[in-house]
Amino acid sequence: MINYIIPALISFAVVSILSPLLIALLRKLKLIQPIRKELPSNHQLKKGTPLMFGIILFVGIIVSILFSPTPLMYFLCITYILFSFVGFLDDFWKASRQDPGGVSGKTKLIFQFIFTVSLLYYVINELGINTSINIYKNSSLELPMVLFVIVITLFVVGSANAINFTDGLDGLLGIVAIPTYFFFFVISDRLEVQIFSLIMIGCLLGFLIYNIYPAKAFMGDTGSLAIGGSLSFLAVLEKVEILIPILFIIYFAEVLSVILQVSYFKLTRKRFFRMTPIHYHFALKYGWSENTIVTVFGFISWLCAFICLAYWKFLLNP
């Protein structure tokens, strides 16, 4: 047990101590969040808040490698870094140019598809992950190599961006991501996955000290895309793709609300939700505070994590 707890505690402590220094540096460099005009008035008050605070989560990468310098841990860390790189490009563009639009969506997707296919090649050929999708205990859906790569690539890129959409309220993604990492910590029999998951939980807990409402700094895509990429590949490594619709329910609800809103508006010229992603809808329609939304979404995420744990233990795990 000490193999898990010490790295997590170190990550929590280092993130907690270094965060004020990073926030001060981001302010000094004027890397601050531009606020979209269409966002609610309470979000306009957040103008000038430092962006790219997700950089602090790289503490977890360093600690992970120090405690477990194995090929699998290097893979997990490189996955995090590659997706963080895409997010960093977007954040830096937004902050340096004060352009809420950031890097074009097409550019970000091209990077993500290239990185995902490359990482899948390593997963299959070097880590020995088979090209099947587990459904029930020893029953699985065998897929041809090409089809597996296509399906999983779409899943990883789609999930990473869905998780990215969740980073819209103070503390929201951190609160929702912790139970997802906890799920992978519990189910994995790989020491590296267990250590990495618990370290990320430690980092997020330290991060939340400064990110819960009112946030002193924003995670940005630097952190949210990285979390999205790492969680998606953890699902691939642990062969629990079948559980993703439940485990990632908050993330998918966020991105699907955007898709539904756009589609419905094109058909009717009316809005299905007051605003998307869906967390804004609860604020505008029902008057929920940010803390209320974050608490409710966090509770749902924990509930779904435990539902998935039950499915995995009784119906999926051989």
C-alpha positions, -999 to +999 in steps of 0.1 A: +000+000+000+029+023+007+038+021-031+005+040-038+001+064-009+036+080-007+037+092-044+001+105-041+009+124-009+041+139-025+021+150-056-005+166-034+021+184-013+042+196-042+011+208-062-002+226-032+031+244-025+040+253-060+006+264-072+008+300-058+041+305-075+027+293-108-003+315-105+019+345-098+040+337-128+010+334-151-002+368-139+032+383-145+033+369-180-003+381-186-014+346-196-050+352-186-083+338-197-103+358-223-140+354-216-165+348-244-191+375-246-220+351-247-212+336-213-234+346-183-226+378-165-210+360-135-185+345-159-176+380-172-163+388-137-137+361-141-119+381-168-082+384-159-080+350-142-047+332-151-051+304-177-029+273-183-029+264-146-031+228-157+007+230-162+009+223-124-004+187-130+029+179-147+041+174-111+023+141-114+042+131-145+075+137-128+066+118-096+051+089-116+084+084-135+105+087-104+086+061-086+080+037-115+103+042-145+088+013-165+077+012-202+040+013-192+045+043-170+065+061-197+035+053-220+010+068-196+031+099-191+038+104-228+001+101-235-006+128-209+021+150-223+010+147-260-026+156-253-014+184-230+007+198-258-024+202-280-041+219-251-011+241-244-011+254-280-047+263-277-043+280-243-012+299-253-030+313-284-060+323-263-040+339-235-013+356-256-037+370-282-067+374-259-087+354-285-114+331-269-115+311-301-080+297-297-064+274-322-088+261-349-107+229-340-094+213-372-058+218-361-064+203-327-082+173-341-054+166-366-028+165-338-051+143-316-057+118-344-020+116-352-010+111-316-038+086-309-030+064-338+007+064-329-001+056-293-024+028-303+003+013-325+025+011-294-003-003-272-009-031-297+026-040-308+046-033-276+022-036-247+004-065-263-032-052-259-055-074-281-080-060-306-111-071-289-137-053-268-148-071-236-185-073-231-192-100-205-167-120-185-149-142-211-171-130-239-157-103-262-162-088-296-132-096-318-124-068-343-100-068-372-069-047-365-079-019-389-114-017-376-102-018-340-078+011-346-106+032-363-131+025-335-107+032-306-092+062-323-127+078-326-134+068-290-102+083-276-104+116-295-141+119-289-138+111-252-108+134-247-128+163-262-159+154-242-138+156-210-123+189-223-159+204-226-164+196-189-138+222-178-163+251-178-169+258-141-146+264-112-135+230-099-158+210-121-134+188-141-112+182-111-142+170-090-156+148-117-122+133-128-112+121-094-138+093-092-129+083-128-092+079-118-103+061-086-122+035-107-090+027-127-070+026-095-094-001-080-098-023-111-063-025-124-038-052-116-010-032-131+011-014-105+019+015-129-018+022-136-026+021-099+003+045-090-005+068-120-042+070-111-036+077-074-009+103-082-034+121-105-059+121-077-033+136-054-025+163-080-061+171-086-068+174-048-039+199-045-050+217-077-086+220-064-074+241-034-069+269-059-095+260-085-127+256-066-151+286-067-139+313-068-110+299-089-077+317-085-066+301-119-081+280-147-069+246-157-073+253-194-070+228-222-034+222-211-049+201-183-083+191-195-072+176-228-044+158-210-068+144-185-091+134-213-064+116-232-050+098-202-084+086-190-094+074-224-062+053-228-066+039-193-100+025-205-083+010-236-055-005-214-079-020-189-103-032-217-134-016-201-146+003-232-180-012-227-184+007-194-174+041-209-210+053-215-217+051-178-182+059-164-179+090-187-215+099-184-209+135-172-183+141-200-206+127-227-236+147-213-215+178-218-205+172-254-238+157-264-257+187-251-236+208-275-243+185-304-280+184-297-282+222-292-265+228-326-286+202-344-319+214-329-311+250-337-304+242-373-337+224-377-360+247-357-340+280-352-347+275-315-326+265-286-331+231-268-311+242-238-306+277-224-269+274-231-244+246-236-224+227-225-252+216-202-237+229-169-246+264-181-282+253-187-286+244-150-272+278-140-294+298-163-327+278-162-327+267-125-304+293-109-280+267-096-248+282-082-215+269-095-208+251-063-242+233-065-236+222-101-201+210-093-214+191-062-242+174-081-221+165-111-194+152-088-220+130-069-232+116-102-196+108-113-190+089-080-223+071-084-214+060-119-179+050-109-194+026-083-220+013-107-191+005-131-171-011-103-201-034-096-205-043-133-167-049-136-165-071-106-196-093-112-202-092-149-169-083-167-139-094-147-130-130-156 
